Amino acid sequence: MASPEAICGHYIEVNGTRTFYDELGSGQPLVCIHTAGASSLEYRYILPLYAAHGFHAYALDLPGHSRSYPVSWTQHRSIHEHAEFVHAFVQALGLENPVITGCSIGGDITLDYAAHHWSEIAAGIAMEGLGRSPTFPRPSHLVHPAWAPGWQDMMERAAIESLGRETPESLRQELRWQHRNAQVSAVGDLEAWAGHDVLASLGAVSRPLLVIRGEDDFWVPSELVEETVAALPQGEALHLPGIGHYPMFEAPQLIADATADFCRRHGVLAD
Amino acid sequence: MSFLSDPTLQQKFVAALNANAAFVTQTTVFDGSIQLEVDSDCLWLKIYKGKVIDHQSTPSAFGYTFKLCGSAAAWKLLLSGERTWADLTYPGKRRFDDDPELTRVGEPHCDIRIEGNLVEAGRLTEATFELAYTLRAVAA
């Protein structure tokens, strides 16, 4: 199996902005979308495991995050903007029938992508994502440091406190550093999360969608996961005990296996 | 009377805060006061340059910079380890045992509220997390 050091980084122009992505493997295209204020580094442990299952995995930095510049020097403030950017990224790479997966805002983006482009995907895996996610107020007031000088700490604590309860300290520190590169874009990400609602559009999604939730994640109510799955014609829920808001980072083998199993059951990935 | 009214716990708590290197670092550039409220019980902490230099169990004539307030039931969720400080203090309704029809999705509910000078409270975010978990450790 490939190691995380075999992951290859690239740049591509998408919607006029320099966009970074990691790549590993060959086979069924799989596009991976990170959480609010983070980057493709969240997928560094799982990309080799995806590749071993027969996925050609691509993990991008969303605009304004880490190594990707924002579009027109402005952060995205809606999930739909992010989803349309990911769609443009898929088109720029020429990927056909990819599986789309993402976590947190990435999970919301997966569902928005499915709602608007379901015929162009093979399947979706939404981790900690919802059909609607107003689980906190819009944080627009946090965008200027003079208004909220503690914003960096607030966001980093929001991330590490929602990890699984038994997550080792080393992973907590790593995740905290992963959230130190996109303070401005993170406000837009969280505004996007709070305003996201594609619930009414999910009934048209004629593709298999798996919604994964870690039971230690207090940001994503199980009731809203069930609401999301109920709205999807081919929806399925997977609730994971002992896992928090970052399943692919906390339990990469478990998530890679669950993703591959779901795709095989639905004929997306060959046995 | 809640756990907060216990003078022995108050002394231990203040000593533990002053022995907490992260709390000391995070309050090094602070001259103000934080008030804790558990139901009707109160603990006022005067903090100057990284040290708790005074405390009292009644509101101070000087007021407070910001306060952390909630019911005894909410604070118990912190002390028991059942909920994290972020979960208890970041607004938003995320539990629906009392609302199976999901009619209250989107409400700005908060179990433990932060009130007063929110710019200073925001600047002391990390210190406040240290304070909360120090209290949990002392009260255990």
Chai-1 contact restraints between the chains, C-beta under 6 A:
chainA,res_idxA,chainB,res_idxB,connection_type,confidence,min_distance_angstrom,max_distance_angstrom,comment,restraint_id
A,P134,B,V105,contact,1.0,0.0,6.0,A-B,restraint_1
A,P134,B,G106,contact,1.0,0.0,6.0,A-B,restraint_2
A,T135,B,G92,contact,1.0,0.0,6.0,A-B,restraint_3
A,T135,B,R94,contact,1.0,0.0,6.0,A-B,restraint_4
A,F136,B,P91,contact,1.0,0.0,6.0,A-B,restraint_5
A,F136,B,G92,contact,1.0,0.0,6.0,A-B,restraint_6
A,P137,B,P91,contact,1.0,0.0,6.0,A-B,restraint_7
A,P137,B,P108,contact,1.0,0.0,6.0,A-B,restraint_8
A,A148,B,G122,contact,1.0,0.0,6.0,A-B,restraint_9
A,P149,B,G122,contact,1.0,0.0,6.0,A-B,restraint_10
A,P149,B,R123,contact,1.0,0.0,6.0,A-B,restraint_11
A,G150,B,G122,contact,1.0,0.0,6.0,A-B,restraint_12
A,G150,B,R123,contact,1.0,0.0,6.0,A-B,restraint_13
A,G150,B,T125,contact,1.0,0.0,6.0,A-B,restraint_14
A,D153,B,T125,contact,1.0,0.0,6.0,A-B,restraint_15
A,D153,B,E126,contact,1.0,0.0,6.0,A-B,restraint_16
A,M154,B,T125,contact,1.0,0.0,6.0,A-B,restraint_17
A,R157,B,A86,contact,1.0,0.0,6.0,A-B,restraint_18
A,R157,B,F129,contact,1.0,0.0,6.0,A-B,restraint_19
A,A158,B,A86,contact,1.0,0.0,6.0,A-B,restraint_20
A,E161,B,T84,contact,1.0,0.0,6.0,A-B,restraint_21
A,E161,B,A86,contact,1.0,0.0,6.0,A-B,restraint_22
A,F218,B,D87,contact,1.0,0.0,6.0,A-B,restraint_23
A,F218,B,R94,contact,1.0,0.0,6.0,A-B,restraint_24
A,P221,B,R94,contact,1.0,0.0,6.0,A-B,restraint_25
A,P221,B,F96,contact,1.0,0.0,6.0,A-B,restraint_26
A,E223,B,F96,contact,1.0,0.0,6.0,A-B,restraint_27
